[in-house]
Amino acid sequence: MIKIRPAIVIGAGVACLCGNAMCMDLSLNGAVEKIMHESQDLKKAEANVQKAQAQLDAANANRWFNIKGTASYMNMVNVEDPSKSKGIELPPAFGGLISESLKNQSVYIEIPDNIFMAGVSVSQPIYTFGKIGNAVKSVKSAIKMSEASRELTRREVKYSAVDLYWTAKMTDDIVKIARSDLQAAKSARRNLGAAGRASRSNLVKIESDIASKEINLSDAEFNRDTAYRMLKILAGIDMDEEIVLTDNFPTKFSALDAGKLKNNPEWEILAQQVSMYESKAKSSRAEYLPTLAATASYNYYAMGSEFDGMFDKKGSQSASWGLALQMPIFSGGLHRANATVSAMDAEAARQDLDKSKKLKTEEYNTAIKKYNHLRGNLATLENARNLAAKAYQFSQERFAAGQTSAIELAEVSAGLYQLDMALLNAKYNILMSAESVKKLGE
């Protein structure tokens, strides 16, 4: 009779009914999708890209005109007599400058108590000899760095997700192997008891073997539960929800189609870092050169002895426009020092890039060689495991017939257990070697 398990599609997984509780069937792709969606590292990498783009907007803002508005109000205080307005008495010689009738008289000028000023100024850079342009290039390189860093993070998170899934799946299989190994030892004890005349040494050896295998099973179950908890945490799955990993370890592995490593996100990061520091150095050197800008301003003045009446009279206005040339004269070597720092940072990044190309290429080639090496040994390992299984079956039959001891049976059983574990570990390493190749040269 075929039993059909009801299933409900939920996100990247499939929810199924496990007895009385809900559980989720989780495939490798579903687990990777969930972990990448929940990854804080990927979210931080995306935020860094947006931050770099905002920095580009800030750098480009220096290309455009700048408008400043000012408004101020001042009340002049006569320090000698605060109750009176401040005034200045000019000698007769200045009277003639004001009016012919006053040329022989002294003139008293009263300074208004209340002064209001408002104005607007505009400045537009015309040519900066590369100060702004190189600064913008530097930020553009920083954007490319952040994008490459995001891609590097994506590959690392995906690799970790695949590793976590296959690790959890391997612990599942280890529990099955350990449980089967324990059941075989218990079966041998039953056969020994059914024989009627069991030697004390055989009984002690079997009991010792069972105790050891119970510990193996307990450790395997603990490791499985730990791996599942970590998978749930990173995939954003509730701890109380049961999951079933639906993808099994492959029985066959195809040849790896991988060419030479031509590019890697780490190389892109370092290459853009070189470009960024070189642009910064050029921008610092340009600080020695002048800046040409267009300027314009408008100002309005209103004055009066009383605040309420200061706007009754027509205020004064002024406006101007022109060109301004700002020339640095002395900075104490600041710009040269900044340029040298950026140039040396560029040289350090260039050396890091050269080193990374050598190391990543070797890591990539080693991953391919490891995949091919393990894949080539897999058939031999499987054959050794199958032979060990036959040898164990023969030992069981001989033990049941009283033709061999429990010590020999335990040794053959241990050999089969080790080969089961070696085969499982080899498949895991083959899968992760292939994933390493993808991570480095995807």
C-alpha positions as CSV (number, residue, x, y, z in Angstrom):
1,M,0.0,0.0,0.0
2,I,1.3,3.4,-0.9
3,K,1.1,6.1,1.8
4,I,0.6,9.6,0.6
5,R,1.9,12.3,2.9
6,P,-0.2,15.6,2.7
7,A,2.0,18.6,1.8
8,I,1.5,22.3,1.8
9,V,3.9,24.6,-0.2
10,I,5.5,27.2,2.2
11,G,8.1,29.5,0.8
12,A,11.2,27.6,-0.4
13,G,10.2,24.4,1.4
14,V,7.2,22.1,1.6
15,A,5.3,21.7,4.8
16,C,4.2,18.1,5.5
17,L,2.4,16.3,8.2
18,C,4.7,14.2,10.4
19,G,2.5,12.2,12.6
20,N,0.6,14.8,14.7
21,A,3.1,17.6,14.2
22,M,3.9,19.9,11.2
23,C,7.3,19.4,9.5
24,M,8.9,21.0,6.5
25,D,10.5,19.2,3.6
26,L,13.6,21.3,2.8
27,S,15.7,20.9,-0.3
28,L,19.2,22.1,-0.8
29,N,18.1,25.0,-3.1
30,G,15.4,25.9,-0.6
31,A,17.8,26.0,2.3
32,V,20.2,28.1,0.3
33,E,17.5,30.5,-0.6
34,K,16.2,30.9,2.9
35,I,19.7,31.3,4.4
36,M,20.7,34.0,1.8
37,H,17.4,35.8,2.4
38,E,18.0,35.8,6.2
39,S,21.8,36.6,6.0
40,Q,22.7,39.8,7.9
41,D,26.0,39.8,6.1
42,L,24.3,40.2,2.7
43,K,22.0,42.9,4.1
44,K,25.1,44.8,5.4
45,A,26.8,44.4,2.0
46,E,23.7,45.8,0.2
47,A,23.7,48.8,2.7
48,N,27.4,49.4,1.9
49,V,26.5,49.6,-1.8
50,Q,23.8,52.2,-1.1
51,K,26.2,54.1,1.2
52,A,28.8,54.3,-1.6
53,Q,26.2,55.5,-4.1
54,A,25.2,58.3,-1.6
55,Q,28.8,59.2,-1.3
56,L,29.0,59.6,-5.1
57,D,26.0,62.0,-5.0
58,A,27.8,64.0,-2.3
59,A,31.0,64.1,-4.4
60,N,29.0,65.2,-7.5
61,A,27.3,67.9,-5.6
62,N,30.6,69.8,-5.5
63,R,30.2,70.3,-9.3
64,W,27.1,72.4,-9.0
65,F,26.4,75.9,-7.9
66,N,26.1,76.6,-4.2
67,I,23.5,79.1,-2.9
68,K,23.8,80.6,0.6
69,G,21.3,83.0,2.2
70,T,22.0,85.1,5.3
71,A,19.8,87.3,7.4
72,S,20.9,89.3,10.5
73,Y,19.6,91.9,12.9
74,M,21.7,94.0,15.2
75,N,20.9,96.5,17.9
76,M,23.7,99.0,18.4
77,V,24.3,99.9,22.1
78,N,25.9,103.2,23.2
79,V,28.3,101.9,25.8
80,E,28.9,105.4,27.3
81,D,25.1,106.2,27.6
82,P,22.9,103.2,26.8
83,S,19.8,105.4,27.0
84,K,20.9,107.4,24.0
85,S,21.8,106.5,20.4
86,K,25.4,106.4,19.4
87,G,26.7,109.3,17.3
88,I,29.8,110.6,15.8
89,E,30.7,114.3,15.7
90,L,32.8,115.3,12.6
91,P,35.0,118.5,12.6
92,P,34.1,121.4,10.3
93,A,36.5,120.2,7.7
94,F,34.2,117.3,7.0
95,G,31.1,119.4,6.8
96,G,32.0,120.7,3.3
97,L,32.2,117.2,2.0
98,I,28.5,116.8,2.9
99,S,27.1,120.3,2.0
100,E,28.5,123.7,1.0
101,S,26.4,125.3,3.7
102,L,28.1,123.1,6.4
103,K,31.7,123.7,5.4
104,N,32.4,125.9,8.5
105,Q,30.3,123.8,10.9
106,S,30.8,120.6,12.7
107,V,28.5,117.7,11.8
108,Y,27.0,115.2,14.2
109,I,26.1,111.9,12.6
110,E,23.8,109.6,14.5
111,I,24.3,105.9,14.1
112,P,20.9,104.0,13.7
113,D,20.2,101.7,16.7
114,N,18.6,99.0,14.6
115,I,20.2,97.4,11.5
116,F,18.8,94.6,9.4
117,M,20.7,92.9,6.7
118,A,19.7,90.1,4.3
119,G,21.5,88.7,1.3
120,V,22.0,85.8,-1.1
121,S,25.3,84.6,-2.6
122,V,25.9,82.1,-5.4
123,S,29.1,80.3,-6.3
124,Q,29.6,78.0,-9.2
125,P,32.9,76.1,-9.7
126,I,34.1,76.5,-13.3
127,Y,37.5,74.7,-13.3
128,T,39.2,73.0,-10.4
129,F,42.2,71.3,-12.3
130,G,41.0,67.8,-11.3
131,K,40.2,68.3,-7.6
132,I,36.5,67.4,-8.0
133,G,36.9,65.1,-11.0
134,N,39.4,62.8,-9.3
135,A,37.4,62.9,-6.1
136,V,34.4,61.6,-8.1
137,K,36.5,58.9,-9.8
138,S,37.6,57.8,-6.4
139,V,34.1,57.4,-5.2
140,K,33.1,55.6,-8.3
141,S,35.8,53.1,-7.6
142,A,34.5,52.8,-4.1
143,I,31.1,51.9,-5.5
144,K,32.6,49.1,-7.7
145,M,34.5,47.9,-4.6
146,S,31.3,47.7,-2.6
147,E,29.5,45.8,-5.4
148,A,32.3,43.3,-5.7
149,S,32.3,43.0,-1.9
150,R,28.6,42.2,-2.1
151,E,29.2,39.5,-4.7
152,L,32.0,38.1,-2.6
153,T,29.7,38.0,0.4
154,R,27.0,36.4,-1.6
155,R,29.3,33.6,-2.7
156,E,30.6,33.1,0.9
157,V,27.0,32.9,2.3
158,K,26.0,30.5,-0.4
159,Y,29.0,28.3,0.2
160,S,28.3,28.3,4.0
161,A,24.6,27.5,3.3
162,V,25.5,24.5,1.2
163,D,28.1,23.4,3.8
164,L,25.5,23.6,6.5
165,Y,22.9,21.6,4.6
166,W,25.3,18.8,3.7
167,T,26.7,18.8,7.2
168,A,23.2,18.3,8.6
169,K,22.5,15.7,6.0
170,M,25.7,13.9,6.9
171,T,24.8,13.8,10.6
172,D,21.5,12.3,9.6
173,D,23.3,9.5,7.8
174,I,25.8,9.1,10.6
175,V,22.9,8.5,13.0
176,K,21.5,5.8,10.7
177,I,25.0,4.1,10.4
178,A,25.5,4.3,14.2
179,R,22.0,2.9,14.9
180,S,22.4,0.1,12.4
181,D,25.9,-0.7,13.9
182,L,24.3,-0.9,17.4
183,Q,21.4,-3.1,16.3
184,A,23.9,-5.5,14.7
185,A,25.8,-5.8,18.0
186,K,22.6,-6.4,19.9
187,S,21.6,-9.0,17.3
188,A,25.0,-10.8,17.9
189,R,24.2,-10.8,21.6
190,R,20.9,-12.4,21.0
191,N,22.5,-15.0,18.8
192,L,25.1,-15.7,21.4
193,G,22.4,-16.2,24.0
194,A,20.4,-18.5,21.8
195,A,23.5,-20.8,21.4
196,G,23.1,-21.8,25.0
197,R,26.7,-22.1,25.9
198,A,28.4,-18.7,25.5
199,S,31.9,-18.1,26.8
200,R,32.4,-15.4,29.4
201,S,35.0,-13.6,27.2
202,N,32.5,-13.4,24.3
203,L,29.8,-12.1,26.5
204,V,32.1,-9.4,28.0
205,K,33.4,-8.4,24.6
206,I,29.9,-8.0,23.1
207,E,28.6,-6.0,26.1
208,S,31.6,-3.7,25.8
209,D,31.0,-3.4,22.1
210,I,27.4,-2.5,22.6
211,A,28.2,0.1,25.3
212,S,30.8,1.7,22.9
213,K,28.3,1.8,20.0
214,E,25.6,3.3,22.3
215,I,28.0,6.1,23.0
216,N,28.6,6.5,19.2
217,L,24.9,6.7,18.6
218,S,24.4,9.2,21.4
219,D,27.2,11.4,20.1
220,A,25.8,11.2,16.5
221,E,22.3,12.2,17.7
222,F,23.7,15.2,19.6
223,N,25.7,16.3,16.6
224,R,22.7,15.9,14.4
225,D,20.5,18.0,16.7
226,T,23.2,20.7,16.9
227,A,23.6,20.8,13.1
228,Y,19.8,21.1,12.7
229,R,19.5,23.9,15.2
230,M,22.2,25.9,13.4
231,L,20.4,25.3,10.1
232,K,17.1,26.5,11.5
233,I,18.8,29.6,13.0
234,L,20.4,30.7,9.8
235,A,17.4,29.8,7.6
236,G,15.0,31.7,9.9
237,I,13.0,28.5,10.7
238,D,11.2,28.2,14.0
239,M,13.1,25.9,16.5
240,D,9.9,24.0,17.3
241,E,9.3,23.2,13.6
242,E,10.5,19.8,12.4
243,I,12.4,19.7,9.0
244,V,13.2,16.9,6.7
245,L,16.2,17.3,4.4
246,T,15.0,15.9,1.0
247,D,18.2,16.0,-1.0
248,N,20.5,12.9,-0.5
249,F,24.1,12.5,-1.2
250,P,24.6,11.6,-4.9
251,T,25.7,8.1,-5.8
252,K,27.5,9.3,-9.0
253,F,29.6,12.4,-9.6
254,S,30.1,13.8,-13.1
255,A,33.3,15.3,-14.3
256,L,33.9,18.8,-13.3
257,D,33.8,21.3,-16.2
258,A,36.0,24.1,-15.0
259,G,38.4,26.3,-17.0
260,K,41.1,28.6,-15.8
261,L,40.3,31.1,-13.1
262,K,39.9,34.4,-14.9
263,N,38.3,36.7,-12.3
264,N,37.4,36.7,-8.7
265,P,35.5,39.3,-6.6
266,E,38.5,39.8,-4.4
267,W,40.6,40.7,-7.4
268,E,37.9,43.3,-8.4
269,I,37.9,44.7,-4.9
270,L,41.7,45.2,-4.9
271,A,41.9,46.5,-8.5
272,Q,39.3,49.1,-7.7
273,Q,41.1,49.9,-4.4
274,V,44.2,50.7,-6.5
275,S,42.2,52.9,-8.8
276,M,40.5,54.7,-5.8
277,Y,43.8,55.5,-4.1
278,E,45.4,56.7,-7.3
279,S,42.5,59.1,-7.9
280,K,42.8,60.3,-4.3
281,A,46.5,61.0,-4.9
282,K,45.7,63.0,-8.0
283,S,43.0,65.0,-6.2
284,S,45.5,65.8,-3.4
285,R,48.1,67.0,-5.9
286,A,45.5,69.2,-7.6
287,E,45.1,71.1,-4.3
288,Y,48.3,73.0,-5.3
289,L,46.5,74.4,-8.3
290,P,44.0,77.3,-8.3
291,T,40.2,77.1,-8.4
292,L,38.2,79.2,-10.8
293,A,34.6,80.0,-9.8
294,A,31.8,82.3,-10.8
295,T,30.3,84.3,-8.0
296,A,27.2,86.5,-7.6
297,S,25.5,88.2,-4.6
298,Y,22.6,90.4,-3.6
299,N,22.2,92.2,-0.3
300,Y,19.5,94.4,1.3
301,Y,20.1,96.8,4.3
302,A,17.5,98.5,6.5
303,M,18.4,100.9,9.3
304,G,16.5,103.0,11.8
305,S,16.5,104.5,15.3
306,E,13.3,102.6,16.1
307,F,12.6,99.0,15.3
308,D,9.0,99.7,14.1
309,G,10.2,102.3,11.7
310,M,13.3,100.9,10.3
311,F,11.5,99.6,7.2
312,D,9.5,102.8,6.7
313,K,12.4,104.3,4.8
314,K,13.7,102.8,1.6
315,G,16.4,100.3,2.4
316,S,19.8,100.1,0.7
317,Q,20.5,97.4,-1.9
318,S,23.6,96.1,-3.5
319,A,24.4,93.4,-6.1
320,S,27.5,92.0,-7.7
321,W,28.8,89.3,-10.0
322,G,32.2,88.2,-11.2
323,L,34.9,85.6,-11.2
324,A,37.0,84.5,-8.3
325,L,40.4,82.7,-8.5
326,Q,41.5,81.0,-5.4
327,M,45.2,80.2,-5.3
328,P,46.7,78.1,-2.4
329,I,50.0,79.7,-1.3
330,F,51.2,77.7,1.7
331,S,49.8,74.6,3.5
332,G,52.8,73.3,5.4
333,G,53.2,70.3,3.1
334,L,49.7,69.0,3.8
335,H,48.7,68.3,0.2
336,R,52.0,66.6,-0.7
337,A,51.7,64.4,2.4
338,N,48.1,63.4,1.6
339,A,49.1,62.6,-2.0
340,T,52.0,60.4,-0.7
341,V,49.8,58.6,1.7
342,S,47.3,57.8,-1.1
343,A,50.1,56.7,-3.5
344,M,51.5,54.3,-0.9
345,D,48.1,52.9,-0.2
346,A,47.7,52.3,-3.9
347,E,51.0,50.5,-4.0
348,A,50.1,48.3,-1.1
349,A,46.8,47.4,-2.7
350,R,48.6,46.6,-5.9
351,Q,50.9,44.2,-4.1
352,D,47.8,42.6,-2.3
353,L,46.2,42.2,-5.7
354,D,49.3,40.4,-7.1
355,K,49.4,38.1,-4.0
356,S,45.7,37.4,-4.2
357,K,45.9,36.4,-7.8
358,K,48.6,33.8,-7.0
359,L,46.8,32.4,-3.9
360,K,43.3,32.3,-5.3
361,T,44.5,30.7,-8.5
362,E,46.3,28.0,-6.5
363,E,43.3,27.5,-4.2
364,Y,41.0,27.2,-7.3
365,N,43.3,24.6,-9.0
366,T,43.7,22.7,-5.7
367,A,39.9,22.5,-5.4
368,I,39.6,21.1,-8.9
369,K,42.4,18.6,-8.2
370,K,40.8,17.6,-4.9
371,Y,37.5,17.0,-6.6
372,N,39.0,14.8,-9.3
373,H,41.2,13.0,-6.8
374,L,38.3,12.1,-4.5
375,R,36.0,11.3,-7.4
376,G,38.6,8.9,-8.7
377,N,39.0,7.2,-5.4
378,L,35.2,6.9,-4.8
379,A,34.7,3.7,-6.8
380,T,37.6,2.0,-5.0
381,L,36.2,3.2,-1.6
382,E,32.7,1.9,-2.4
383,N,34.2,-1.4,-3.5
384,A,36.1,-1.6,-0.2
385,R,33.0,-0.8,1.8
386,N,31.0,-3.5,-0.1
387,L,33.7,-6.1,0.5
388,A,33.7,-5.1,4.2
389,A,30.0,-5.6,4.3
390,K,30.3,-9.1,2.9
391,A,33.1,-9.9,5.3
392,Y,30.9,-8.8,8.2
393,Q,28.0,-10.9,6.9
394,F,30.4,-13.9,6.8
395,S,31.6,-13.2,10.3
396,Q,28.0,-13.0,11.6
397,E,27.2,-16.4,10.1
398,R,30.4,-17.9,11.5
399,F,29.7,-16.3,14.9
400,A,26.2,-17.7,14.9
401,A,27.6,-21.1,14.2
402,G,30.2,-20.8,16.9
403,Q,33.1,-20.8,14.5
404,T,34.6,-17.4,15.5
405,S,34.9,-15.2,18.5
406,A,33.2,-11.9,19.5
407,I,36.5,-10.2,19.2
408,E,36.8,-11.0,15.5
409,L,33.2,-10.0,14.9
410,A,33.8,-6.7,16.6
411,E,36.9,-6.0,14.6
412,V,35.1,-6.7,11.3
413,S,32.2,-4.6,12.5
414,A,34.5,-1.7,13.3
415,G,36.1,-1.9,9.9
416,L,32.7,-1.7,8.2
417,Y,31.7,1.2,10.4
418,Q,34.9,3.1,9.5
419,L,34.5,2.5,5.8
420,D,30.8,3.6,6.0
421,M,32.0,6.8,7.6
422,A,34.9,7.2,5.2
423,L,32.5,6.8,2.2
424,L,30.1,9.4,3.6
425,N,32.9,11.8,4.4
426,A,34.4,11.4,0.9
427,K,31.0,12.3,-0.7
428,Y,30.7,15.3,1.5
429,N,34.3,16.4,0.5
430,I,33.5,15.9,-3.2
431,L,30.4,18.1,-2.9
432,M,32.2,20.8,-1.0
433,S,35.2,20.7,-3.4
434,A,32.8,21.4,-6.3
435,E,31.2,24.2,-4.3
436,S,34.7,25.7,-3.6
437,V,35.3,25.8,-7.4
438,K,31.9,27.6,-7.8
439,K,32.7,30.1,-5.1
440,L,36.1,31.0,-6.5
441,G,35.3,31.0,-10.2
442,E,31.5,31.2,-10.6
